[in-house]
Amino acid sequence: MSATPRDTERLQQERPSYEVSPWELRWRGLDLEALKQTESTFALSNGHIGIRGSFEEGEPRGLPGTYLNGFFERRPLPYAEAGYGYPEDGQTVVNVTDGKIIRLLVEDEPLDMRYGAAPFHERTLDFRSGTLRRVTEWVSPTGRRVRIRSERLVSFSQRAVTAIHYEVEALDGPLNVVLQSDLLANEPVEAAGGDPRVAAALDRPLVSDFVTARGDHAVLAHHTRRSELRMAAAMEHEFDTACDLRREIQAEEDLARLTIATQISPGTVLRMTKYVAYGWSSQRSTPALHAQVDAALAGALRTGWQGLLDEQRAYLDDFWSHADVELDGDAELQQALRFALFHVLQAGARGETRAIPAKGLTGPGYDGHAFWDTESFVLPVLTYTQPDAVRDALVWRHSTLDKARARARQLGQTGAAFPWRTIDGQECSGYWPAGTAAFHVNADIADAVARYLAVTGDEDFERAYGIELLVETARLWMSLGHHDVHAGFRIDGVTGPDEYSAIADNNVFTNLMAQRNLRTAAAHCERHPDIARALDVDEEETARWRDAAHRMVVPYDESLDVHEQSEEFTDHAVWDFASTPPDHYPMLLHYPYFDLYRKQVVKQADLVLAMHLRGDAFTPEEKARNFAYYERLTVRDSSLSASTQSVLAAECGHLELAYDYLAEAALADLHDLHGNVHNGLHIASLAGAWIATIAGFGGMRDHDGQLTFAPRLPEELTGIAFRMCVRDGQIGVRITSGEATYELLTGQELSTSHHGEPFTLRAGERRTLPIPPPPSHPRPRQPPGREPAHRRQTWS
């Protein structure tokens, strides 16, 4: 059952929620029903390690989760009727050894927030320090009062390390307290049920290999049964207290525990810092992993808690100096944008040789898989704010090329067929129409490569990785498509971004993105003929690419004067939205795909997304007509949709509607608009909040590597300011209702344009230009009950 975004907004206004603050996310007061949601929003990650924001005491908890990027278990994919080319195995992210548990007993009573009372309790995620802080005053069922302070981080600078600083203070008389610091493996997790967005339940996925414990130090090593991946987790402790401590450490297959017993008096604080290190590998031995985590702990101990805090702050100071977005006029939306940027950074900062999953490392949703979300939503943000992370993500795609080539051969195609959903590069989608048939993922990867090269000029990456990715993705289109009797180049039987319209011919998004892929591959091969020769690309092949691109079929309905999402789409019956109950969204959980596929109903922006990413292929008039037509069909059953609709709404002059959609994208998780944030954050929607701001109200476009702007603001916002990394420089843009100011903050020279007027900025130069009035079109309609919440009403 799913409420509409508007209903969910109303319900959120009636519940305790996050306090609005520009640089942090704070929840004050205890709401046990909200634990699953706040465990996701308060999650910490560096792209390599992810820990959900559950209490240190282990219970109560919503959904426990500690994740290592790329660490998964295989499981058979069941089919009622198997077919050739169906993937045999699925992959599910594993909840690995939990190192954040610190249990507290006060006079033999365990601190459990379900019992006693908590007259004061707050948790704060700080976007500048990169830490999660917690302060709790707890009164035990027998009246003992203590104050607990904790702060935790997952280090950006020391990739394998997470740490927790934990303090206990007696508030009345002396108290006997015990701390139990655990490493705990094979925690139970919830079953998947019937929702395909929820992870498969794994029963005790970790098998013990090695256990050791001595002093304040312990190590647990495990492996998975089917994927045969190995991991190790180690913990070490430091104490800063005047209390006499009694220590005891023990370990067994799935549990290592350090127990500390002492007495504390008012004015005396028991302080403990817990360092935890993780490592995993598909090839290295258990002794090697043991040595790795011991070495990581040694480095963390040498740095110390304060040193880790300082490193974390320095990393984030640098990030915010070139990535921050300032938004005037809506304080909650300002907070949401920084929350979004912080979590997008956490998802990709130190992923390095691994993918960026759809949920980052904040939860097990979608089994921890990476989709096209990465290249089309997350990487555009990181390209302009943290380009090194983009290079790493694309190098990971390149590392899976052999699997993509093998998949293409299995499907009778040439080139590479990248997977729809995966962890290690193997296709994990068991449903062809909404999985492998979405071949557009190839063009999405090529688009991300081209954007990264245009923004960074990274010739080393271009030669070592980029050209090969462009070539192999282009080759797929040449075998997948064909020239018809009218000399047009067709790509038939594919699924575009809209998963409610599958196995269609000539999906406009797919064809236009493939067109760019073919042209870009040809251009880069001609620029580097030696790399082209090494990849067996000759002039005849690049000529075929260019010819196919030139003749690409782009369906258009002359009678309606709009582009068809795919061939004959506008001939289908329109879905009966008026008779669809509000609790039947998302529709994929309530209607057979057969019925969805033969109707005009759009799950998420598809043709509208084409008008954003390939806006150079449409006239302004076509965009306005297309946008109005597809608005009345789009139900936004995907969190990917609102940001794209915001971008095109802004371009078409519907600024208030764009503002509503921006808020929906930015607040998807903070307001739990889709009712499933407990399974992890919607990283692409968070990235989409940046896109809706910069590409929507900032009017930024980067077609064929040319950066341009056409900014406009809604009445509700008085100003937006942002910075973007471009080549070796950085441009700053500040927008008000009447003008936009552009400044080249670093770098030598940048050519761009403002509402079609070209100009060049030189080092330190600033240019202020007037903003013309927006085009005037009637506000488009949405399906009944699927309108976005009106931001002006909810915020005012």
C-alpha positions, 0 to 999 in steps of 0.5 A, a space after each residue: 500500500 502506498 500513499 500519494 506523495 501529497 498524502 505522505 507530505 500531509 502525514 509527515 507534518 503531523 509527526 515528529 521529524 528532523 529539525 531544520 538546520 543548514 549543516 546538520 540533520 538532528 532528531 530530538 526525542 525518542 520515536 521507536 517507530 521511526 528507527 528503521 527510517 532514521 537508521 538509513 538517514 543517519 547511515 555513515 559510509 565512505 563508499 567502501 564501508 557502510 554502517 546503518 545508524 542503529 543504536 550502539 547498544 544493539 537494541 532496539 533496532 529496526 534493520 541492522 546493517 553493516 556493508 562492504 562494497 562488493 561483498 555479496 552472496 550468490 543465490 539461485 534465481 528461481 524461474 517458473 519456466 526457464 529460458 535461454 539467456 536467463 541469468 542463473 544466479 542472483 547476488 545479494 549484499 551481505 550484512 557483515 560483522 557488526 562492529 558498532 555494538 557497545 552494550 551498556 549495563 547500569 547496575 545489571 540493567 541493560 540500557 534499552 530505550 524501550 524500558 525506563 525513560 529518556 528525558 533527553 535524547 537527540 541524534 545529529 548527523 553533521 555534514 561538515 564533521 562527517 560524524 553521527 553524534 548522540 546524547 541520551 539521558 536515560 533513567 533505568 526502570 529502577 531510577 538510576 540516571 546516566 548520560 551517554 554521549 557518542 560520536 562515530 565516523 567512517 573515515 574518508 581518509 583511512 578507507 578500512 576504518 570506522 571508529 566510535 567514541 563512547 562516554 558514560 556519566 553518572 548523574 546521581 550517585 555512584 553506579 556500577 556499570 559494564 560495557 560490552 564491546 562486540 564484533 557480531 556476525 550473522 545478525 538476522 535480517 527481515 525477509 523479503 516478502 513480495 516486494 522486489 525492491 526488498 533484499 532477499 533474506 540470507 540465512 547465516 551467510 557467513 562461515 567462520 574461518 578464524 577467531 582470535 582475542 587478546 588484550 583489548 583486541 579481537 579479530 573475526 574472519 569469515 567467508 561466504 558459502 557460494 560466492 566464496 568471498 572472504 572478509 575479516 573484521 578487527 577491533 581495538 580499544 582505548 580508554 581515557 578515564 580515572 576509573 579502575 577498569 576490569 577487562 575480559 575478552 572472549 571470542 567464538 565463531 560469530 562473536 568477539 566481546 570485550 567486557 569492561 566493568 567499573 564504578 563511576 561517580 558523578 563528575 567522573 566520565 568513562 570514555 572509550 574509543 573503539 576502532 574497527 577495521 574491515 577487509 575483504 577479498 575474492 582472492 587473498 587468504 584469511 591470514 592476509 586479510 587478518 594482517 590487513 585489518 591489523 595494519 589498518 587498526 595500527 594506522 588508526 591507533 597512531 592517528 588517534 580519535 582526534 586525528 581521525 576527526 581532524 582528517 574527516 573535517 579536512 576532507 569535507 572542508 575541501 569537498 564543500 569548498 567546491 560542491 556546496 549549493 546555497 539556496 535562499 528562501 527555503 530553509 528545509 530545502 537548503 538542509 535537504 540539498 546538503 543532506 543529499 550531497 553528503 550522502 552522494 559523496 558517501 556513496 562514491 568517495 572511496 568505492 574505488 574498484 567497486 560499483 556505486 549501488 542504488 542505495 549506496 551502503 545505507 541499506 539492503 534494498 535492491 539486494 545492494 545492486 548497482 543500476 543505470 542510476 549510477 551513470 545517469 544520476 549519480 556520476 553527473 553530480 560527482 563529475 562536477 563536484 568530486 571527479 576522482 570518484 567518477 574515474 574510479 566508478 568508470 574504471 570499475 565498469 571497465 574492469 567488468 568488460 569481459 563479463 559484458 562481452 561474454 553476455 553480449 556473445 550469449 545474446 548473439 550480439 557483438 561488443 559488450 552488453 552491460 548488466 541491468 543490475 549487478 554487484 560484480 558485473 554479472 547480470 542479476 536481473 531475472 526478468 528480461 523485459 525490465 532487465 536485460 532488455 533495457 540495453 540503454 545502460 550501455 549508452 548511459 555508461 558511454 554518456 558518463 564517460 564522455 561527460 567525465 572526459 569533457 569536464 576533466 580532460 583526463 587523457 590517461 583515462 581516455 586512452 587506458 579505459 574510456 575509448 574501449 568503453 565507448 567502442 564496445 558499447 557502440 559495437 552493441 548498437 550496430 549488432 542490436 540495431 539494423 537498417 530498415 527498407 526506408 534506410 532508417 536505423 532501428 533498435 527494436 525490442 528494447 525497454 527504455 527507462 519507463 519500465 511500464 512500457 517494455 520490449 518496444 521498438 525505437 524507444 526515443 531515449 534509447 535511440 538518441 542516447 545510442 546515437 550520441 554513443 556512436 558519434 562519440 566513439 567515432 570521434 574519440 577513435 579518430 582522435 587516437 588512431 593508435 588506440 583505435 588500431 589496438 581495438 581493431 577499429 578501422 575507418 570503415 567501422 567508424 563510418 558505419 557508426 556515423 551513418 547509423 547515428 545519422 539515420 537513427 529512427 526517432 518516432 514522431 506522432 504527426 497527428 498529436 504533434 508529439 514524439 512517441 516514447 516508442 513506436 506506436 506508444 501513442 496508439 495504446 489506450 490511455 490507462 484509466 487513472 480516475 478508477 485507479 485506487 490511491 493505494 494501488 501505487 506503485 502499480 507494479 505491486 498491484 497490476 500485471 505487467 501485461 496490462 501495464 505494457 499495453 497502455 499509455 501509463 509511464 512509471 518514470 520520466 522516459 521521453 522527458 529524460 531524453 529531452 534533458 540528456 539529449 535536449 540538443 535533439 529537440 526544439 523548445 516548442 517540441 519540449 513544451 508539447 512533449 512535456 505537457 503530453 507525458 505529464 498526464 501519463 506519468 505516475 512517478 512510481 520511481 524515485 528517479 522521476 521527479 528530478 527530471 520532471 523538475 528540470 524540464 518543467 523549469 525549462 518549459 517555464 513551469 517554475 512553480 511545478 519545477 519547485 514542487 518536483 525539486 522538493 519531492 526529489 530532495 525530500 524523498 528520504 527525509 519525508 519517506 515519500 515512497 514508504 521504503 526508506 527503511 531499506 536504504 536511501 534513494 541515492 539517485 533521487 538525492 543526486 537528482 536534487 542537485 540536478 534539479 537545482 543546477 540543471 533545472 533552476 540553473 539551466 545548466 546543460 553540457 551537450 557534447 561537452 559544451 557547458 551552457 546556462 539558462 537560469 530562472 528562479 521560482 517566486 519562492 526562492 530568492 537566490 541560488 549559488 553553486 560551484 562546479 569543477 570544470 577542467 582545471 578550474 572552477 566556475 561559480 554561479 549566483 542566481 537571483 530573480 533578475 540576474 545571474 553572475 558568473 565567475 571563474 574562480 580558478 582556471 585560465 579561461 572558460 567559454 560558456 553561454 547565458 540563455 543562448 548568448 555566448 561569452 568567455 570568462 577569464 581567470 578571476 573575471 566576473 560577468 553579470 547578465 539579466 535573466 529573460 522572462 520564462 516562456 508562457 504555457 498552460 500548467 500541465 496536468 498530472 494523473 488524478 491523485 499523482 500531483 506533487 505536493 505543492 511546496 508553497 503550501 507545505 513550507 509556508 
